[in-house]
Amino acid sequence: LQLLLNNQAPGRWDQGALPITLVDLDALGEPASKPPKGAAAHQPTLEKITLQRFKAELSSQRGDLAQITGTGQWLHAGAAGEAQAQLTVSNLHPVALDKRLAPMRLGGPIKLSLQGLPPPNVLLGVAAQPGTLKLDVDARLHGRLDAAAGGSPEVELRVDASLAPDRVTLRELKAQAAGAQAQLQGKLDQTGPQRWHWQLKGQLQDFDP
């Protein structure tokens, strides 16, 4: 599968637009070596879909290219499916995505894992019962603040978290710039309809708002 999408009218989120200008990817489906349990011998099956190449180009206020590139896969994980992606962000300007975000330039790796999906066989019309969705995010971004925001100091942003419909686990959220540092850990659990219980702990060091 080859897919190329162009957005002829990109814009910022705060303008009600989509800040993605291009999506370009190549994906390959791999048949199962043997039919899964309960499937007929003649029934086509998909063991895995590999995202061989992925590129997304984002809006940039400076004219240089902001990109997200990477690879990934969607595969059987027991009775359900799981998707994984290894991405690299480069030349990202958050303020070009939404004016309310900080003026800086960021780049670095992001790892994503989404559990609880139906297996790839659903694309062939095979019935499947998905599990409970859970997204794991591991991001290690670094860069610099814009010079107009204070002398272009280095910035580091680290996120290690899990998100599920009834629980958010924040293993690490760390932001660091110009010697100042903010850290946060904790979890939020849903205890009832529109009711959440949260436990958070944080630390500030040399922080000057």
N, C-alpha and C positions, 0 to 999 in steps of 0.2 A: 504494500500500500504506500503510495506517495501522495502527499497532501500539501498544497500551497495555498494559503489564504492571505489576501491583502485587504487591509482596512483603508479605504479611501478617505475616511473622515475621522482620524484619531483625535483624541482630546483627553483632558484630565477627568478623573473621577468626580471632582467637585463641580464639574461642568455637565455632569450626567452623560459623559462620553466614555469610550474605552481607549486607554492609552497604549494599546498594542497596535503596531502598524503592520506586522507580518508574522505569520506562523508557517514554518516549513518543517516537514518531518517525513521520515521513512520508517515504516514498520513492517515486520515480517511475522506471519503466523506459522507455528510449528505443530504438526499433527502429533497426537499421542502415539506412543509406540505400541500400546494395546488399549482396547476400549475400556473406559472406566466401568466400575461395577454397576450393573443394571442396564448398561447400554447394549444395544444390538451390535453384532459383529460388523454389519454393513454400515452402521451409522457413522458419519464423519465426526471426528472429534478434534478439538484444539487443546493441546497441552500448554502452550505458552504463546504469548504475543510479545515480541521483542521490539522495543523502540530503538532502532539502530542509530537514529540521528534525530535530534530535535533542536530547533532554533526559533526563538521568538525575539523580534525586534520591538523595542519600546520607544515611546516618545522621549525626546531629549531636548532640553532647552538650549543646549550649546551647539547642536549640530553634529556632534560626534555620536557614534552608534552605541546605544545601550542595548545589551543582549542578555538573553538567558539561553544557554545551550546545555545539552546533556544527552543522556541515554536512560533507558528504563525497561521494565518488563511487567507483564501481567500474567500470572501463572496460577496453577492449581496449588492450593495449600490445604490439604485434607479435603473436606467436602465443599469448601468455599474457595474463594480466590483471593489473591493478594497482589497489589501493585507496588512497585518500587521504582524510584527515580533518583538519579544522581545528576544534579544540575550545577552549573557554574554561572554566576551573575557577574557581569562586567559593565563598568561605566554607568551604573544605575544612579539616576538623580531622582530621589523620592519626590522632590517638589515639582518635577515635571509630570509626575503621576497624579499628584493632588497638591494644590497650593498650600494646604494646611500642614503638610509634612515639612520636616527640617531640610534646609538647604545644605546638601552634602553630596559627596560622590562615594558610592559603595561598590564592593565586589567581593566575591568569595564563593565557597561551596555551600550547597544546600542538599541535604538528603531527606527524601520523603518515603514513607511506607504507609500504605493504606490497606488495612485488614478488614475482613468482613464483606468483601465484594463477592458477587457471584463469580464462578469460574469462567474462563474465556469461552467455554462451550455455549454460553447463552447467545453468542453471536450467530450460532448455527441453529438456533431455535430449540436447544436442549433445555428443558425445565431445570431450574436450580433454586435452592433456597439460600439466600445470602445470610451471613451472620451479622453480628453487631459491628457497625462501622467504628474503626479506630484509626486515627491519623497520627503518626509519629513524625515530628519535625526536628531536624538537627541542622542549624544554620550557623555558620561562622563567617560573618561579614566584617570587612574592614575598609577603611577609606579615610577621607578628610572632609572636614567642614569647609564650606565655601569661604574664600578669603574675606568676603564682606561680612561673614558671620563671626569673625573673630580670629584672624591671623592664620587660617588654614591648619588648625591642629588635627592630629590623627584621631580617628574614631574607630571603635571596635564594638560590634554588636553580636552577642551570642544568644541563641535561643535553642533550648532543648526541652521539648514539650510533647505531650500526648493529648489528643482531643477525641472525646467520645460523646455520644448524645447526652449522657447523664454524668459525665465526669471530665474535668480538665485538670491534668497534672502538669505543673510547671516545675520541671527539675532544675532548670537554670534559665534565668533571664538576666543578662549582664550588659550594661551599656557603659562605655568608658570613653572619655574625651578630655584632652588637655589636663591629665592628672586626676580629674574627677571620675568617680565611679559609682554606679548604682546597681544593686543586685536584688533579685527577688526570687523566692522559691515558695511553693505551696500547692494547694489543690482546691478545686471547687467540686462539690458533689450535689447533685439534684436530690432533694429530700421529698419532693412533692410537686404538684403542678405549680409552675412559676415560683418555686421555692428552692433556694440554693443555700448550702452551707459552705463557707469558705474558711480555709486556714492558710494564712500567708505570713511569711516573714521576710524582711528586707534589711538592707544595709546601705547607707550613704556614706561616701568618703569624699571630702573636699568638694562637696556639691554646692554650687552657687546658682540658684535659679534666676 
